[in-house]
């Protein structure tokens, strides 16, 4: 898998359609030298489900395989996190199709069309032509209608191709994956990690905020879990690996508890992560739940529970996500 993710002959970003994407998956299987049964076993060893019949069917078809199949297959072939992410991004791009803006004409680099200034009155020389000898005539003032037309044309041209200034980028930075820190935007010195709280007559390990220097272990990982979906995984040297599950029992509703089943078909939540500014995000539970993760009560104290609640514009529902420092 060393040739994946931008180097070597297999680059999923170069696949232009589903057929090319599946063709690269077929090449990858051939290069791996693994049978369908061996790939199934290797996926199971990594906590994923990849039935050999499902994979064989996916590699025979001309349609895009499901994101879960692609992820499990790349991992079974030895892919690391950046490579898995690259394959899933390429799959999503093909599924979404080409953006509409690709059909718009593109201005040549450095080219700026001249704005038109209305009709040329009879007898007036064309722009750039020499005028007859004699006293220089003052430029004619445009009539109200012509001035308005000129203004609209100039504004339209600038909106289309820019006014010569460097465009300001409004695109959000790519969401980091792998080992990360998740910090409440309202208290950036704290990190989301595990903590023990008393709920429903017993102590439970749930998501809380604590000072970042005390937040590891466990180590926190953001894992791609399909198109625009992510799992939050904790790796603890004593407790093992667990992925956050949103509890929905009445006494525990909204709390986040780690579960040791991180497989695509397991109970682990597949979160939606939405940009709310530069490196600032809202984290929503999976499909069918319109809530957002928030620091309970908006407090900045250590040990405060992180739970799902009705989405608002409150800072307590905004999180900083970045590589682990």
N, C-alpha and C positions, 0 to 999 in steps of 0.2 A: 504493500500500500504506500510505499515511499514515493511513488510517482503520481499520487493523486493530489488534488487540491491546488492546482495551478502549475505543477511541474510534471514532466513526463508525458507519456502519450495519452493517458486517460485524464481528460479534464472535463468534468460534467458541465461546466459553464459553457463549453463549446457546443453542446448538444442543442440543435435548433428546434427539434420536435420530439414527440414521444418515441418515434421509431429510432432516432439516433440515440436517445437516452437509454432505451432498452438494449440497443446494440452495444453500448458501452458496458452495461451491466453483464451482458453475455461475455464480452471480452474479459471483464474482470473475473468472472467465474472460471473461464478457461485459464487465465494466468494464475489463479489461486491453486489450481490442481486438485481442488476439493470436490468430492461428490455431493449430491444433494443431501444425502444422509449425514455426511460429515459437517456440512454447513448448518444443518438443523441442530446437530449436537453442539457445535461451537456457539451458535446463538443461544441455546439453552444455558450453556456455561456462563454466558454474559447476562443472564437474566431476561432474555427476550424469547419470543415465540416466533419460530420461522418454520412452518410445516413444509417439508420437502415438496409435497404436491402443490402447495400454494406457490412456492418459488418457481417450480418447473412451469406451472401455468403462466406465471407472470413473465417469464423469459421467452415464452412462445408467442405471446400476444403482441399486438402493435399499439396497445394503449398503455398509459402511465400506470405503473403499480401503485398501490396505496403507500402513503408516506411511512406507515409502520413497517411495511415489508422492505422498503428501501433502507430504512434505518437499521433494521435487524440484519439485513444482508451485508451492508457495508461493515457493520461491527463484526459480523462473523468472518469477514475477509481480512480482519485485522485493522480496520480503519480507526483512526483516533478522532477526537472531538471536532477539530477543524475540518477534517475530511468528511465526516458525517454531515456537518453543517453545510458544507459546500454542495454535497449531493442533494440534500433536502431543499436548499435554496434554488438549485437548478431545476429540480422537479416542480417547485412552486411557480417558478417563472414560466415554464412551459405550460403548466395548467392554467395560469392566468391569461396567457396569450400576450401578443405584442401590445404595448401601451398605445393609446389613441394618438398621442403626440407624434408618433413616428410617421404619421401620414401628413404632417404639416411640412411645408417647405422650409428649409433651413438656410439662413443667411450665410454667405461665404465669410470665412474669418476675416475680420477687419473691414468688411464691406458695409457701408452705410449709405443707403439710397438717398438721393437728394429729395427733400420735401418739395412738393409742387405748390406753386403760389398763384393758382388761378389761371384763367385764360390770358394769353398775351394779347394786349390791344393791338389793333391794326397799325402797322408801321413801326412798332417797337422791335428792336433787334433781338435775336435769340440770345440766350445766356451765353456769354463768352465772346460774342461777335463784336467786331470793332464798330463803334458809332461813327457817324459822319463827323468831319472836322467841324469845329465850331464850339460854342459855349456848351459846357457840360450841363445836361438837363437834370433837374432834381428828380429823384425816383418818385414814381407815381404812388400815391397813397391808395391802398386797397379799399374797395368799398366794404361796407359792413358785411354783406353776404360772402364776399370773396375772402375776407379776413377770417370769418368763422369757418369757412371750408378749409382754409389753410391750417388753422389751428387744429381742426379735427384730424386732418391728414397727418400732421406732425405728431400728434398724440398717438394716433394709431400706429405709425411707423415705430415710434419709440417703445410702445407696448409690445410690438411684434419682435423687434430685433434688439431692443435696448438702446440707451442713450449714450453709449460709449463708456459708461462707468462699469466697473466690475460688478456683476450681479451678486447680491447678497444671498448666501446659501441659507435656506430655511429647512433643509432636510435634516432629520434627526440622525445622530450618529448611530452606526450599527449597534444593535444590542449585543453586549458581550456575553459569551457563553463559556462554559468550563467553570473553573473555580472563581467565585465572585464574592463580593460583600454586598449585602442588601441593607441599606441604612435609611431610616426615616428622614425625609427631607427636613422635617421640623426639628430633628435632633441628630445631626450628622455624626456626632461622636458616639452614637449607639449603633449597634448592629442587630439584625434579626438573627436569632439563634435559638437553641433549645432552653427550656426552663421547666421547673416543676411547679405545678399549681394544684390546689385542692379544688376539685370539681366533682359533683355527684358522689360525695362521700369517699372519694379516694384521690390520691395524688396521681396526676397525669403529666407526661412530658409533652409540652405543646410549644408553639412558636411564641417567643417573647422578645423584648429588646433588652440588651445588656451592653455595657461599655465594650467597644470593639476589641480592646486588649484582652478581654475576658471571654470573647465570643468563640474562640477556637481552642480546643475542639468543641463541636464538630466542625469540619470544613464544609462550606456551602458550595454547591455546584448548581448552575443553571443548565439544564439538559434539553436539547431540542426533542420535542415529542410530537412531531408532525407539523403540518402547515400552520405557521403562526401560533404554535402551542409549545409550552415549555413545562418541564417538571422541575421542582425545587428539591434537590437531593442533599441529604446530610450524610457525611462519612465520619464515623466516630471510631477511634481505635479500640474501644471497649464494647460499645453498643452495636457496632457494625454499620451497615448502610440502610438508610430509610428515606422514603420520599413522602412529602407532605400530602396528607389527605384532609379534605375539608369535612369536619364532623357536622352532622345535621340532626342528631338527636336533640329533643327539646332542651335538655339540661346542658348540652354541650354545643349547641348550634353556633356555627361560625368559627369555632376554634380549629386550629391546624395541628394535626398530630402526625408524627412520622410513622410510616408503615414499611415493613421490610420487603414488600412486594413492589418493585419498581418496574415491572414488565409492562409493555404497551397495553396489555389486556387487564392489568391489575387495577386496584382502587386508587392509585396515585392520581392526584389532580393534574389535569393538563391546563395550565394557566394561560390566559391571554395577557400579554404585556403591551400596554399602550403608551406611546410617548406623551409626556406632559411638559416637555421642555428639554433643554440640553442635559442629557444624562439623568433626567427625571422621568419617572414612569408611574403609571397606575397599574396595579396587578389585579386582574379579575379572575375569578374561578372559571371553570370550563363552561361548556354550552349549557344553556338552561338556567343559569344563575346570573342575575344582573347586579350582584353586589360587587364591592371592591374591598381589597384588603386595607386595613387601617389599624393604627395604633389606638387601642381602646381608650375612649375619652380624650383623645388628642394629647395625652400626657407625655412628658419627656422623662419620666422616672425609670430607673432600671427595673427590670422585671415586669414592666407593663405588657399585657397580653396583646398580640397581634391577631386580629380576627376579621371575618368578613362582615360588612355592614352596608347599609344603603349608600350608594354612590353619591357624593357631593363634590364640591370644589375645595373642600378643606385640605389644608396642608398635611393633615394627619393621614391622608390617603395617597400621598405622593412619596415615592421612594427613589433613592439614588442607587443605581446598580453599576458596579464597576469591577475591574479585576481586583483580586485580593492583593492588598498591599503588604 
